[in-house]
Structures are given as structure tokens and as C-alpha cells.
Amino acid sequence: MNWKYIIYFSSSANVHRYGIELAQGILELHSKGILVLNFKPFNFLLNEHDQAVLGDFGIPFLLLGIPLSSSDIALRLGTPNYMAPEQWEPEIRGPISFETDSWGFACSIVEMLSGVQPWCGKSIEEIYCSVVTKQEKPHIPNGLPPALEHVVSGCFEYDFRNRPLISDILNAFKSSQNAVHSGGRWRRLGNMTLTDKSIISGCTEWFLSKDHLQVGDTVRSRKSPNSCKPESMHIPEGTVVGMDSDGFVLVRVHGVHDPLRVHTWTLERVTSGLAAGDCVRVKEEDKKHSPVGILHSIQRDGSVAVGFIGVETLWKGCSSELQMSELYCVGQFVRLKANIFSPRFDWRHKEGGEWATGRISQVLPNGCLVVKLPGRLVFRGSCNSFLADPAEVEVVSFRTCPGVVKKYQHLEDFHWAVRPLVIALGLFTAMKLGFFVGKTLGRARRKKGQNILIQGDDHQTDGQIGVKPGWLPSPVANVLFREGVATR
């Protein structure tokens, strides 16, 4: 059998057709629990019938424990130009999952359409900086049908939970296969306009549609992402009693007579008291990974998939092995607990030896916290972001800080400029107070001097009533008063 390599194509129709064939092959691998991870056009082949075939998916066997001669992460988990953020450090920024393949697939489609490799001309370190640190996305060519552009763009979400699955990608490719560009707009056959889909409450539609609600499911209102503030829940808990059209379901809520018609995207399925996105802790800790992680999925039979720091793939287990843990959100201030002496990640100390306090800027899919230290002055090019294990930190707030000194120290944690501003304000206040005190003392001294002069004049007047120097002879006046009459 003769095979040909796919590198890139100028024809959008060919890309659509090959994309559908490749997605169908990947979907079959995913159904068997196999990840590809090493997506790139050089691994796509054409058979004698001009059908696209995936030519390399040997890397996933690493997940079965087969050792490799090289320990380089770039060689173990894919080609840097096509790697998702979690592939670079899966035990820290992971875990890797089926959505990881969506990133590599989209990178390959972009190259097939444009003929330009993603991050072309950049070194491995520069690609890492762009993808992981700066969270940049590969450039998507213009002129794609909206459904195709939307799904490719969704594949480049930093948090893999917000990416489409291969089944979603396959549906988008099929819906765009017969699209034609007419009158400045993309249309399907039959004049049906292709429209873009919206994103609700900070989550993509791919994330919101993964529960697949059924009649009998226990549901509750979906929590806002990265929000720890208590919010009034429209449905604290209810049961799905019917399926309606346009993505709506009927929910029976205790105390309400008639079922409520609610959109599925506003609900999350609850099983054994847990829902996807909850922060959980394993009851029996394992030193190989953090005891606290993020619940990614829970099936109706109680089987769960959890992301933990220290585990490259999703941890599989049962809901009975888990318990709820404290939820950390973006914007909270945290510091390492006092009983932590050897943290999992490097952390800064304050001048007094205490652990520094920082603000959470991101919560990774495995629960790892990305923390910035705004109270620490850094120069350009210096790193001010640190990682933290959620099991090793505690929340710090102005209200819970004991005493005035601790409260002021927490104010310094908000920004490095707080201390200089307080010092400058103190100096300004001291100078202002000094000027005020000096002015007050000077005024008092002048007033006291005037009083002394007035008293002296009074004494002179009392001893010399009716006596005028001009009335006395000149020599006598000079002797008595030293003034008044000039001497000759």
C-alpha cells in the first residue's frame, strides 16, 4: 500500500474532508481510552483512496508505564509547536485529557489551511513562554465558516475544560462541509445562515454542555467560575422531570408547585453531593500527589475523575473516596500555613521570616494556584508569580488579621507601593506638624516678648508720673533718662 504525507492544502474543501476523516479516527481512539498527543501534519497519511489516516499514536503508551530512553518532556509528550499548555508540565499544569488532543488537532488544521507551522521560527523556550506563560494562541486564518472558526478558536482555550471534545469538532466540520460564501456571509445549502455561538458566565459552550442532563438527575444552579462570594441560587437543588426543546429542561424544586423551565447551561448535575468543578480532598492521602484537587467529572454510578498536582493524567476513583474541600478563587489572598516548612513549590519569606502573602491570579485545572505577590517590588524581566499547593495554603483577609500591626502588614500585601506611600505620608505629616509647632511656638514667643515690653513700659510710667525730661535741665535729664535732651 502506498502512503503519502499530508503537509498543507490550499483547498478549504480538502481540509474539511480530511479533517472529518481524521476526527473520526481520533474519536475511535478516544472511545478506547487512548490519547494521541503527538498531532502534526507529518503524522497524517493518505492512502490510495485519498483518505486521511492518522499515522502515529504510540506516545500514549507512556500512560501504561512503558519507559523511554529520553526524559525530555518535549520528546516524551509531543512536538513543541503543537503542544497544549498542560503538556509542557502535566504534573504541575495538567492533567492531560481528551481535550489536550483538541489543541494539537486545531494546530494541525491551522497549518494545513495556511501552510505555516504554528509558532514558526521560535525556539522551544520561546514557544513555552508564549503558550504557557503569556497564554497566547496560534493565529487562525481569516475567511473560515463561523462554525469552523468558532470550534478551532475554542480548541485554543488555556483551560482544557473549556475546549471542545473531538466529537464537537467532528460535528462542526460536518456542519461546515457544504457551506458556501455568498453575499459576504457564509451559508449552508438551503440558505440557512451559520451563526456563532455565545459564551455564558465566563464558560464556553463546550464546558457547559458536558453534563448531558437526563430525567431523574439531581441538579442545582451553576456557580459562577472563579467566584467565592455567596450568591442567591435560583435552584439550590431540584430534580429534572422533563426535557424541553431548545436546550431547556423542566426542574421540580421543593416548595414550588409547578416545575421550572430552565436552560441546561445554567444547571450542573449533582451526584453524591458533588458536581464537576468542586474542590475535593481524598480521605486517604497519597504522598505522590497533593491531597486536594479539582473534580472534573462524576458519573451517575459515582465514578469520578479528578485532577491532582503530581499526577499527569486524571485520577480515577469513586466518590466515596472524596470529601469536599475549601474552594479557592481568583482574587483571594493566601499564604503558606505556619506548619509548612518544606512546601511543594518555592515560596517567598517576609523580612521577619514569615511566609509572604500573595493574591491568586489563576486556578489551574488540577487545583494548583498561580499566585502573584503584589507587595513585592520586581523589576522588568523578573518573575513575580509563584505556584502553590492548595493543601498548603490558608486564606488571609483584612477582617481576620488580629491587631493593628497585622492589619497594616496585610495592607502592604496589596501593593509594594503601600509602604513607600505610608513613609512619604509620615514624612509629610511630620514636616507639616513641625512647621505648625514651630509657627505656634514663634507666635507664643513674640506674644510673650510684647507682654514683657508692655509691663516694662508700665513700670517706667508708674515711677515717673508727671515728669517729662524736657522740663528738667539738660544735665539732669541726661543723667536720669539717657535720652530726651541732646548734650552739648
C-alpha positions as CSV (number, residue, x, y, z in Angstrom):
1,M,0.0,0.0,0.0
2,N,1.4,3.4,-1.0
3,W,1.2,6.2,1.6
4,K,1.6,9.9,1.1
5,Y,2.2,12.6,3.7
6,I,-0.2,15.5,4.3
7,I,1.7,18.7,4.7
8,Y,-0.8,21.5,3.8
9,F,-3.6,22.2,1.4
10,S,-4.7,25.3,-0.3
11,S,-8.2,23.9,-0.8
12,S,-10.7,24.5,2.0
13,A,-12.8,21.6,0.8
14,N,-9.9,19.2,1.1
15,V,-9.2,20.4,4.7
16,H,-12.8,19.9,5.6
17,R,-12.8,16.3,4.2
18,Y,-9.5,15.3,5.7
19,G,-10.5,16.9,9.0
20,I,-13.6,14.8,9.2
21,E,-11.8,11.6,8.4
22,L,-9.0,12.4,11.0
23,A,-11.6,13.4,13.7
24,Q,-13.4,10.1,13.1
25,G,-10.2,8.2,13.6
26,I,-9.3,10.1,16.8
27,L,-12.8,9.6,18.1
28,E,-12.4,5.9,17.8
29,L,-9.1,6.0,19.7
30,H,-10.6,8.2,22.4
31,S,-13.5,5.6,22.8
32,K,-10.8,3.1,23.7
33,G,-9.2,5.5,26.2
34,I,-6.2,6.2,24.0
35,L,-4.7,9.7,23.7
36,V,-2.7,10.8,20.6
37,L,-0.8,13.8,22.0
38,N,1.6,14.0,19.1
39,F,-0.5,15.8,16.5
40,K,1.2,17.3,13.4
41,P,0.6,17.1,9.7
42,F,3.7,14.9,9.2
43,N,1.8,12.2,11.2
44,F,-1.2,12.3,8.8
45,L,-1.1,10.0,5.8
46,L,-3.1,9.5,2.7
47,N,-4.0,6.0,1.4
48,E,-4.5,5.0,-2.3
49,H,-8.2,6.1,-1.9
50,D,-7.1,9.6,-0.9
51,Q,-8.4,9.1,2.6
52,A,-6.6,10.7,5.6
53,V,-5.2,8.3,8.2
54,L,-3.5,9.0,11.5
55,G,0.0,7.6,11.3
56,D,1.5,7.9,14.8
57,F,-0.2,7.4,18.1
58,G,2.5,5.5,20.0
59,I,3.2,8.2,22.6
60,P,0.1,7.5,24.7
61,F,1.5,4.1,25.7
62,L,3.6,6.1,28.1
63,L,0.4,6.2,30.2
64,L,0.7,2.5,30.6
65,G,4.1,2.8,32.2
66,I,6.4,1.9,29.3
67,P,9.7,3.7,29.9
68,L,11.6,5.8,27.3
69,S,15.3,6.4,26.9
70,S,14.8,10.2,27.0
71,S,13.3,12.1,29.9
72,D,12.9,15.3,27.9
73,I,9.3,16.4,28.3
74,A,9.2,17.9,24.8
75,L,10.2,14.5,23.3
76,R,8.0,12.5,25.7
77,L,4.7,14.3,25.2
78,G,4.8,15.7,21.7
79,T,6.2,18.3,19.3
80,P,6.5,21.8,20.9
81,N,4.8,23.7,18.1
82,Y,1.6,21.6,18.6
83,M,1.6,21.1,22.3
84,A,-1.1,22.3,24.6
85,P,-0.2,24.2,27.8
86,E,-0.8,21.3,30.1
87,Q,1.5,19.0,28.0
88,W,4.6,21.0,29.0
89,E,4.3,20.3,32.7
90,P,1.4,17.8,33.1
91,E,2.1,17.0,36.7
92,I,2.0,20.8,37.6
93,R,-0.2,22.4,35.0
94,G,-2.2,19.4,33.9
95,P,-3.6,16.9,33.8
96,I,-3.6,15.9,30.2
97,S,-7.0,14.7,28.9
98,F,-9.0,14.1,25.8
99,E,-9.3,17.9,25.3
100,T,-5.5,18.0,25.1
101,D,-5.7,16.3,21.7
102,S,-8.2,19.1,20.6
103,W,-5.3,21.7,20.8
104,G,-3.0,19.6,18.7
105,F,-5.7,18.8,16.2
106,A,-6.5,22.6,15.8
107,C,-2.8,23.4,15.3
108,S,-2.6,20.9,12.5
109,I,-5.7,22.3,10.8
110,V,-4.3,25.8,11.0
111,E,-1.1,24.6,9.4
112,M,-3.0,22.7,6.7
113,L,-5.0,25.8,5.9
114,S,-2.2,28.3,5.9
115,G,0.9,26.3,5.1
116,V,2.6,27.9,8.1
117,Q,3.6,25.9,11.2
118,P,2.3,27.4,14.5
119,W,5.0,29.4,16.3
120,C,7.2,29.1,13.3
121,G,10.7,30.4,13.9
122,K,10.5,30.3,17.7
123,S,12.8,28.3,19.9
124,I,11.4,25.7,22.4
125,E,11.9,28.3,25.2
126,E,10.0,31.0,23.3
127,I,7.1,28.6,22.5
128,Y,6.9,27.7,26.1
129,C,6.8,31.4,27.1
130,S,4.1,32.1,24.5
131,V,1.9,29.2,25.2
132,V,2.3,28.6,29.0
133,T,3.4,32.0,30.5
134,K,1.8,34.5,28.2
135,Q,-1.2,32.2,27.3
136,E,-1.1,33.3,23.7
137,K,-3.0,31.4,20.9
138,P,-1.8,30.4,17.4
139,H,-3.1,32.6,14.6
140,I,-6.2,31.4,12.9
141,P,-6.6,32.2,9.1
142,N,-9.3,34.5,8.1
143,G,-12.3,33.6,6.0
144,L,-13.3,30.3,7.7
145,P,-17.0,29.5,8.1
146,P,-18.2,30.7,11.5
147,A,-18.9,27.2,12.9
148,L,-15.4,26.0,11.9
149,E,-13.7,29.2,13.1
150,H,-15.6,29.0,16.4
151,V,-14.6,25.4,17.1
152,V,-10.9,25.9,16.1
153,S,-10.7,29.0,18.4
154,G,-12.3,27.0,21.2
155,C,-9.6,24.4,20.9
156,F,-7.1,27.1,21.9
157,E,-8.6,27.8,25.3
158,Y,-5.9,27.7,28.0
159,D,-8.1,25.7,30.4
160,F,-8.7,22.4,28.6
161,R,-12.1,22.1,30.3
162,N,-13.3,25.0,28.1
163,R,-12.2,23.2,24.9
164,P,-14.5,21.1,22.6
165,L,-14.2,17.4,22.5
166,I,-13.3,15.6,19.3
167,S,-17.0,14.8,18.9
168,D,-17.8,18.5,19.0
169,I,-15.1,19.2,16.4
170,L,-16.4,16.5,14.1
171,N,-19.9,18.0,14.3
172,A,-18.6,21.5,13.5
173,F,-16.6,20.1,10.5
174,K,-19.7,18.3,9.2
175,S,-21.9,21.3,9.5
176,S,-19.4,23.5,7.6
177,Q,-18.6,21.0,4.9
178,N,-21.3,22.2,2.5
179,A,-21.1,25.9,3.4
180,V,-20.8,28.4,0.6
181,H,-19.7,32.0,0.8
182,S,-22.3,34.3,-0.7
183,G,-23.1,37.9,-0.3
184,G,-20.3,38.4,2.2
185,R,-21.7,35.7,4.5
186,W,-21.3,32.0,5.0
187,R,-24.4,30.0,4.3
188,R,-25.3,26.3,4.2
189,L,-27.2,24.8,1.3
190,G,-30.8,25.9,1.8
191,N,-30.0,29.5,2.7
192,M,-29.5,28.6,6.4
193,T,-27.1,31.1,7.9
194,L,-24.2,29.9,10.1
195,T,-24.1,31.9,13.3
196,D,-21.6,32.0,16.1
197,K,-22.5,30.6,19.5
198,S,-22.2,32.6,22.6
199,I,-20.3,32.1,25.8
200,I,-22.2,32.3,29.1
201,S,-20.9,33.3,32.5
202,G,-17.2,33.0,31.7
203,C,-17.5,29.4,30.4
204,T,-17.6,28.2,26.9
205,E,-20.5,26.2,25.5
206,W,-18.2,23.2,25.4
207,F,-17.8,23.3,29.1
208,L,-21.5,24.0,29.8
209,S,-22.7,21.1,27.7
210,K,-20.7,18.3,29.1
211,D,-23.2,17.2,31.8
212,H,-25.8,15.7,29.3
213,L,-28.7,16.0,31.7
214,Q,-31.4,13.3,31.8
215,V,-34.7,12.9,33.5
216,G,-34.2,12.0,37.2
217,D,-30.9,13.9,37.6
218,T,-30.4,16.0,40.7
219,V,-29.3,19.5,39.7
220,R,-28.5,22.9,41.1
221,S,-27.8,26.4,39.7
222,R,-24.4,26.6,38.2
223,K,-21.8,28.5,40.3
224,S,-20.1,31.4,38.6
225,P,-16.5,30.4,37.8
226,N,-13.7,31.8,40.0
227,S,-16.2,33.3,42.4
228,C,-16.2,32.5,46.1
229,K,-18.9,35.1,47.0
230,P,-22.2,33.5,48.3
231,E,-24.8,34.1,45.6
232,S,-28.5,33.5,45.7
233,M,-29.1,30.3,43.8
234,H,-32.2,30.2,41.7
235,I,-32.3,26.4,42.1
236,P,-30.5,25.3,45.3
237,E,-31.4,21.7,44.5
238,G,-34.0,20.1,42.2
239,T,-34.8,17.1,40.1
240,V,-35.1,17.0,36.3
241,V,-38.6,15.8,35.5
242,G,-38.8,16.5,31.8
243,M,-36.8,17.5,28.7
244,D,-38.0,20.5,26.7
245,S,-36.9,22.0,23.3
246,D,-34.1,24.4,22.6
247,G,-31.9,23.1,25.4
248,F,-34.4,23.6,28.2
249,V,-35.4,21.2,30.9
250,L,-38.2,21.0,33.5
251,V,-37.0,21.0,37.1
252,R,-39.0,20.1,40.1
253,V,-38.0,22.2,43.1
254,H,-39.1,21.5,46.7
255,G,-41.7,24.0,47.8
256,V,-42.6,25.1,44.3
257,H,-45.8,23.7,42.8
258,D,-45.1,23.8,39.1
259,P,-41.8,22.6,37.5
260,L,-39.5,25.4,36.4
261,R,-38.3,25.6,32.8
262,V,-34.6,26.2,32.9
263,H,-31.8,26.2,30.3
264,T,-29.4,23.3,30.8
265,W,-26.4,25.6,30.7
266,T,-27.5,27.3,33.9
267,L,-27.5,24.0,35.8
268,E,-25.0,21.5,37.0
269,R,-25.6,17.8,37.7
270,V,-25.1,16.8,41.4
271,T,-24.2,13.2,42.3
272,S,-23.4,12.1,45.8
273,G,-23.4,15.8,46.8
274,L,-20.6,16.6,44.3
275,A,-20.6,18.4,41.0
276,A,-17.9,19.0,38.3
277,G,-15.7,21.9,39.3
278,D,-15.9,21.2,43.1
279,C,-12.7,21.3,45.1
280,V,-12.2,17.9,46.8
281,R,-9.8,16.1,49.1
282,V,-9.0,12.4,49.2
283,K,-9.8,10.8,52.5
284,E,-6.7,8.7,52.4
285,E,-3.7,10.9,51.4
286,D,-1.1,9.7,49.0
287,K,2.4,11.3,49.2
288,K,2.8,11.0,45.5
289,H,0.3,13.8,44.8
290,S,-1.5,16.6,46.5
291,P,-4.5,15.5,48.6
292,V,-6.6,18.5,47.2
293,G,-7.7,18.7,43.6
294,I,-10.5,19.7,41.2
295,L,-13.3,17.3,40.3
296,H,-13.6,17.1,36.5
297,S,-16.4,14.7,36.1
298,I,-18.7,12.4,38.2
299,Q,-20.7,9.7,36.6
300,R,-24.2,8.7,37.8
301,D,-22.7,5.5,39.2
302,G,-20.4,7.6,41.4
303,S,-17.1,7.1,39.5
304,V,-15.1,10.2,39.4
305,A,-12.1,11.8,37.5
306,V,-10.1,14.3,39.5
307,G,-7.1,16.5,38.7
308,F,-4.3,16.5,41.3
309,I,-0.9,18.2,41.4
310,G,1.7,15.4,40.9
311,V,-0.5,13.3,38.6
312,E,0.0,13.7,34.8
313,T,-3.4,12.2,34.0
314,L,-6.9,12.3,35.6
315,W,-7.1,10.4,38.8
316,K,-9.9,7.8,38.6
317,G,-11.8,6.6,41.6
318,C,-15.1,6.6,43.5
319,S,-17.0,9.5,45.1
320,S,-16.9,7.7,48.4
321,E,-13.1,8.3,48.5
322,L,-13.6,12.0,48.4
323,Q,-14.8,14.8,50.6
324,M,-15.4,18.5,50.0
325,S,-12.5,20.9,50.5
326,E,-12.2,24.6,50.7
327,L,-12.6,26.4,47.4
328,Y,-10.0,28.9,46.3
329,C,-10.9,31.7,43.9
330,V,-9.1,34.3,41.8
331,G,-8.5,37.5,43.9
332,Q,-8.2,35.8,47.3
333,F,-5.0,36.5,49.3
334,V,-3.3,33.4,50.6
335,R,-0.1,32.4,52.3
336,L,1.5,29.1,53.3
337,K,0.4,27.6,56.6
338,A,2.7,28.1,59.6
339,N,3.2,24.4,59.9
340,I,4.6,24.1,56.3
341,F,8.4,24.0,56.4
342,S,9.2,22.4,53.0
343,P,6.5,23.5,50.5
344,R,5.9,21.7,47.2
345,F,6.9,24.9,45.3
346,D,9.3,27.7,46.1
347,W,7.8,30.5,48.2
348,R,9.0,33.9,49.4
349,H,9.6,34.9,53.0
350,K,8.9,38.3,54.6
351,E,11.6,40.3,56.4
352,G,10.6,38.8,59.7
353,G,10.8,35.2,58.4
354,E,7.1,34.7,58.0
355,W,5.7,33.4,54.7
356,A,4.8,36.1,52.2
357,T,1.2,36.7,51.3
358,G,0.1,36.8,47.6
359,R,-3.1,37.1,45.5
360,I,-4.4,34.2,43.5
361,S,-4.3,35.2,39.8
362,Q,-5.4,31.8,38.3
363,V,-6.6,28.3,39.5
364,L,-5.3,25.6,37.2
365,P,-7.4,22.5,36.3
366,N,-5.6,20.4,38.9
367,G,-6.2,22.9,41.7
368,C,-2.7,24.4,41.5
369,L,-2.8,28.1,42.4
370,V,-0.9,30.7,40.4
371,V,-0.1,33.4,43.0
372,K,1.3,36.9,42.4
373,L,3.0,38.9,45.2
374,P,1.9,42.5,44.6
375,G,3.5,43.5,47.9
376,R,6.9,42.7,46.4
377,L,8.7,45.1,44.0
378,V,10.1,43.4,40.9
379,F,12.0,44.8,38.0
380,R,11.3,44.2,34.4
381,G,12.1,40.6,33.4
382,S,11.8,39.3,37.0
383,C,9.2,36.7,37.9
384,N,6.6,37.7,40.4
385,S,4.3,34.6,40.0
386,F,4.6,31.6,42.2
387,L,2.8,28.2,42.3
388,A,1.1,26.9,45.4
389,D,-0.4,23.6,46.5
390,P,-4.0,24.3,47.7
391,A,-3.4,21.9,50.6
392,E,-0.6,24.0,51.9
393,V,-2.1,27.5,52.0
394,E,-4.7,29.4,54.0
395,V,-6.8,32.5,53.2
396,V,-5.7,35.8,54.6
397,S,-8.1,38.8,54.8
398,F,-8.1,42.2,56.5
399,R,-11.0,41.2,58.7
400,T,-9.3,38.1,60.1
401,C,-6.0,39.7,60.7
402,P,-5.5,40.2,64.5
403,G,-4.3,43.6,65.8
404,V,-3.5,46.8,64.1
405,V,0.1,45.7,63.2
406,K,-1.1,42.6,61.3
407,K,-3.8,44.6,59.6
408,Y,-1.3,47.1,58.4
409,Q,1.1,44.3,57.2
410,H,-1.8,42.9,55.2
411,L,-2.3,46.3,53.6
412,E,1.3,46.1,52.5
413,D,0.5,42.9,50.7
414,F,-1.9,44.7,48.4
415,H,0.9,46.5,46.6
416,W,4.6,47.2,47.0
417,A,3.9,51.0,46.9
418,V,1.9,50.9,50.1
419,R,5.0,51.1,52.4
420,P,6.7,53.9,50.4
421,L,3.4,55.9,50.4
422,V,3.0,55.4,54.1
423,I,6.6,56.5,54.7
424,A,6.1,59.5,52.4
425,L,2.9,60.4,54.2
426,G,4.6,60.1,57.5
427,L,7.4,62.4,56.5
428,F,4.9,64.9,55.0
429,T,2.8,64.8,58.2
430,A,6.0,65.2,60.4
431,M,7.1,68.2,58.3
432,K,3.6,69.7,58.4
433,L,3.5,69.1,62.2
434,G,7.0,70.6,62.6
435,F,6.0,73.7,60.7
436,F,2.8,74.1,62.7
437,V,4.6,73.6,66.1
438,G,7.4,76.0,65.1
439,K,4.9,78.6,63.9
440,T,2.9,78.2,67.2
441,L,6.0,78.5,69.4
442,G,7.2,81.5,67.4
443,R,3.9,83.2,67.8
444,A,3.9,82.4,71.6
445,R,7.4,83.8,72.0
446,R,6.6,87.0,70.1
447,K,3.4,87.5,72.2
448,K,5.4,86.9,75.4
449,G,8.0,89.5,74.3
450,Q,5.3,92.0,73.7
451,N,3.9,91.4,77.1
452,I,7.2,92.0,78.7
453,L,7.7,95.3,76.8
454,I,4.3,96.4,77.9
455,Q,5.0,95.6,81.5
456,G,8.3,97.4,81.3
457,D,6.6,100.5,79.9
458,D,4.0,100.3,82.7
459,H,6.8,100.2,85.4
460,Q,8.5,103.2,83.9
461,T,5.3,105.2,83.7
462,D,4.4,104.4,87.4
463,G,7.7,105.7,88.7
464,Q,7.7,108.9,86.6
465,I,4.2,110.3,86.8
466,G,4.1,114.0,85.8
467,V,7.9,114.0,85.0
468,K,9.0,115.0,81.5
469,P,12.6,115.1,80.5
470,G,12.1,118.3,78.7
471,W,11.1,120.1,81.9
472,L,14.4,119.4,83.6
473,P,17.7,121.0,83.0
474,S,19.7,119.2,80.3
475,P,22.5,117.7,82.5
476,V,19.8,116.3,84.9
477,A,17.8,114.8,82.1
478,N,20.8,113.1,80.6
479,V,21.7,111.5,83.9
480,L,18.2,110.3,84.7
481,F,16.9,109.1,81.4
482,R,19.9,108.9,79.0
483,E,17.6,110.4,76.4
484,G,15.3,113.2,75.6
485,V,17.8,116.2,75.5
486,A,20.9,116.3,73.5
487,T,24.1,117.1,75.2
488,R,26.2,120.0,74.2
